[in-house]
Amino acid sequence: MATERPRPSRHDEIEAILQSKGGVSETRDEADKYTVVGAARRRTFANWLTPIEEHFVCHRNDIPDVDAETWTVSLTGDLSGALSVADLRDEFPRVAVAHTMECAGNGRGQHRPETGSVQWGFEAAATAIWTGAPVSSVLRTSGVSDPNDGWLTAIGGDPSDGEDVFARSIPLSKALDDCILAYEMNGKPLPREHGYPVRLIVPGWYGVNNVKWVEELRVMDSMVVEGTLDRPGEHAFWQQVAYRIHPRGVEPNSNESVETVDTWEQLEGAVDSPYTFDENVKSVIGTPDGESPLTPRDGSIEVRGVAWAGDDSVERVEISTDGGQSWAEADLFGPEYSGAWRLFRYDWRAEPGQHVLLSRATDERGRRQPATISEPDDWRDALDDDTFPWNEGGYAANAYEPTGVEVNVLDSDEDGRIEG
């Protein structure tokens, strides 16, 4: 069984990322297993495009030493051959996709009692423009154009300190729809910490599916299970054990396939120990950020933020300025792309005093963010009780109360920052 051991190089790597980015801060991981930095400011979530400098980073293994001129992506299983980075650039269409990347553990730090690993609040989400070759074009070169219930497994070239291989599988239907092999991010060469030279981008799906440093693509009849890859080591840990949602004390069963990849449907009972594939509906207020007192301009303060829902679209965002006692609908605006978040805004006629601002989003299927995270023993009834199921890995959480912001509004004749 693969283990998640501390990495002595972690702190040096984080320090280098903090110096190069500038808009992120380290997130607590007491076990020293992961390199993790997240958005340093709430205001990151008041804008549609996230600068590279503010985009979160999360990975377990060390960043591999890469020579882009010699790096290749092997095509295996029902595929054959290998592609260089130059091949991806020169022999396939160049496309760009907008993708809201969210770590599956985003919100883990809001679980009580605390779960293990990285204690994210809400800072592990970001939207970037990724440029690269369509996976559909790559697969068609090997004659694969029909989903036929198959799976695409991507394998990362990051060196493990154990015997496990970082491999993740997604349905061929998703791979052929909108996925790309990216070599640029926000119009710039893909940074090392974001998967240089090649990263799989799976729009609207949790970050773990967006495999960095891709060195192999394999088309199979099933998800990766133990022994399905033509290489030594443990193959299935990151698909079948880690990143599964389950109550404490449960060991997930391995599956070759599942009926649905919709994470929320799985939580409603479609799959035991759900997989973290597409992202649950979620929202974050970006401004006001609560850092300074505010004085309304003409009696009004703009509340602005972002909301996303994975493969689904955001139907509605509501704002509460009194800690959830009452709600008003916000306006959605700005770019609207599948797999990427929407901006929202609300003009708040603010009265002086202390206020707790909350946002809650509803997706096109009518699924709304729950208020809080449940108690550990309330797994089965959690969603019916307006709570998100506490789970041992702390995955896929989307409760709105933990992401609220406290704001102090001053009288117009008091000194304070004017918000307009």
WOLIN-V698018 format. One record per residue. RES is the residue in one letter. D_LAST is the distance of its C-alpha to the last C-alpha in Angstrom with 2 decimals. Layout:
<<RES;D_LAST> <RES;D_LAST>>
This chain:
<<M;55.06> <A;52.21> <T;50.62> <E;47.31> <R;48.47> <P;46.56> <R;46.06> <P;46.85> <S;44.93> <R;41.63> <H;40.11> <D;41.05> <E;39.49> <I;36.20> <E;36.13> <A;36.65> <I;33.83> <L;31.40> <Q;32.40> <S;32.14> <K;28.81> <G;26.64> <G;23.79> <V;25.91> <S;27.72> <E;31.04> <T;31.36> <R;34.27> <D;37.54> <E;40.22> <A;43.03> <D;42.16> <K;42.75> <Y;39.68> <T;37.52> <V;33.95> <V;30.59> <G;27.19> <A;23.55> <A;22.75> <R;19.01> <R;17.24> <R;14.62> <T;17.61> <F;17.12> <A;13.71> <N;15.71> <W;18.73> <L;21.11> <T;22.02> <P;23.36> <I;26.92> <E;25.93> <E;23.85> <H;26.25> <F;28.32> <V;32.08> <C;34.85> <H;38.59> <R;41.76> <N;44.26> <D;44.25> <I;42.89> <P;46.05> <D;47.51> <V;47.04> <D;48.81> <A;47.07> <E;50.17> <T;52.37> <W;49.98> <T;51.00> <V;49.94> <S;53.13> <L;53.55> <T;55.73> <G;56.95> <D;57.11> <L;55.76> <S;57.62> <G;57.10> <A;54.39> <L;51.47> <S;50.35> <V;46.82> <A;48.17> <D;49.52> <L;46.16> <R;44.60> <D;47.50> <E;49.21> <F;46.43> <P;43.51> <R;40.28> <V;37.38> <A;33.81> <V;32.21> <A;28.77> <H;29.29> <T;27.26> <M;29.49> <E;29.57> <C;32.18> <A;34.35> <G;34.07> <N;30.28> <G;29.88> <R;33.40> <G;32.29> <Q;31.14> <H;34.77> <R;36.81> <P;39.49> <E;38.31> <T;39.70> <G;40.90> <S;39.46> <V;35.89> <Q;33.49> <W;30.37> <G;27.32> <F;24.98> <E;24.67> <A;27.51> <A;25.84> <A;24.68> <T;24.79> <A;26.74> <I;28.80> <W;32.46> <T;35.21> <G;38.90> <A;41.94> <P;41.95> <V;44.01> <S;45.59> <S;47.03> <V;48.41> <L;50.04> <R;51.56> <T;53.44> <S;55.40> <G;55.87> <V;53.30> <S;51.36> <D;52.00> <P;50.02> <N;53.16> <D;51.62> <G;51.80> <W;49.53> <L;48.21> <T;48.35> <A;46.47> <I;47.82> <G;46.01> <G;47.81> <D;46.35> <P;49.29> <S;49.70> <D;51.21> <G;53.06> <E;54.98> <D;52.15> <V;50.84> <F;47.14> <A;47.53> <R;45.28> <S;46.25> <I;44.26> <P;45.83> <L;47.08> <S;45.25> <K;41.89> <A;43.17> <L;44.34> <D;41.20> <D;38.29> <C;39.11> <I;39.48> <L;41.05> <A;38.22> <Y;38.83> <E;35.39> <M;31.86> <N;28.82> <G;31.34> <K;33.00> <P;36.28> <L;36.04> <P;35.58> <R;38.47> <E;36.56> <H;35.33> <G;38.88> <Y;40.19> <P;42.20> <V;41.91> <R;39.76> <L;39.98> <I;36.70> <V;36.70> <P;33.50> <G;31.94> <W;34.50> <Y;34.25> <G;34.55> <V;38.16> <N;39.30> <N;37.83> <V;40.80> <K;40.45> <W;43.27> <V;45.07> <E;48.79> <E;50.28> <L;49.58> <R;52.11> <V;52.59> <M;54.35> <D;55.29> <S;53.41> <M;50.64> <V;51.71> <V;54.09> <E;56.38> <G;58.85> <T;57.32> <L;56.51> <D;59.19> <R;58.42> <P;59.21> <G;56.99> <E;55.14> <H;53.30> <A;51.51> <F;49.71> <W;46.18> <Q;46.65> <Q;48.85> <V;48.21> <A;44.86> <Y;41.64> <R;43.32> <I;41.81> <H;44.36> <P;45.10> <R;46.51> <G;50.13> <V;50.23> <E;51.56> <P;50.28> <N;52.96> <S;53.01> <N;52.53> <E;53.51> <S;51.10> <V;48.78> <E;48.30> <T;44.52> <V;41.98> <D;39.12> <T;38.20> <W;37.18> <E;40.47> <Q;42.37> <L;40.80> <E;41.89> <G;45.46> <A;46.18> <V;46.90> <D;48.12> <S;46.03> <P;43.37> <Y;42.51> <T;38.98> <F;38.61> <D;35.61> <E;32.32> <N;31.44> <V;28.31> <K;25.39> <S;21.61> <V;19.27> <I;15.65> <G;14.07> <T;10.68> <P;10.21> <D;13.42> <G;14.70> <E;15.70> <S;14.04> <P;13.21> <L;9.72> <T;9.00> <P;6.98> <R;5.45> <D;8.37> <G;9.39> <S;7.11> <I;5.74> <E;6.30> <V;9.67> <R;11.21> <G;14.77> <V;18.25> <A;21.43> <W;24.99> <A;28.52> <G;31.12> <D;33.46> <D;31.85> <S;28.69> <V;25.75> <E;26.17> <R;23.41> <V;20.63> <E;20.00> <I;17.48> <S;18.64> <T;16.69> <D;20.08> <G;22.00> <G;23.52> <Q;24.86> <S;23.01> <W;21.30> <A;19.21> <E;19.23> <A;16.40> <D;16.45> <L;18.22> <F;17.50> <G;18.52> <P;22.02> <E;24.62> <Y;27.60> <S;30.28> <G;30.10> <A;26.46> <W;23.30> <R;20.75> <L;16.98> <F;15.41> <R;12.12> <Y;11.69> <D;9.47> <W;10.43> <R;11.46> <A;11.72> <E;14.70> <P;15.55> <G;17.70> <Q;18.33> <H;17.39> <V;18.69> <L;16.67> <L;19.05> <S;19.28> <R;22.59> <A;23.72> <T;26.84> <D;28.87> <E;30.95> <R;33.93> <G;32.23> <R;32.04> <R;29.15> <Q;28.08> <P;30.10> <A;28.72> <T;30.70> <I;33.56> <S;37.00> <E;39.82> <P;42.22> <D;44.96> <D;42.88> <W;42.83> <R;44.34> <D;42.35> <A;38.96> <L;37.21> <D;38.72> <D;37.36> <D;33.70> <T;34.13> <F;34.48> <P;37.99> <W;38.39> <N;40.45> <E;42.46> <G;40.57> <G;37.09> <Y;36.36> <A;33.94> <A;31.98> <N;28.94> <A;28.31> <Y;24.75> <E;25.01> <P;25.68> <T;22.46> <G;20.22> <V;17.75> <E;17.83> <V;14.74> <N;15.10> <V;12.90> <L;13.92> <D;14.89> <S;13.06> <D;16.12> <E;16.08> <D;15.14> <G;12.49> <R;9.68> <I;6.41> <E;3.76> <G;0.00>>
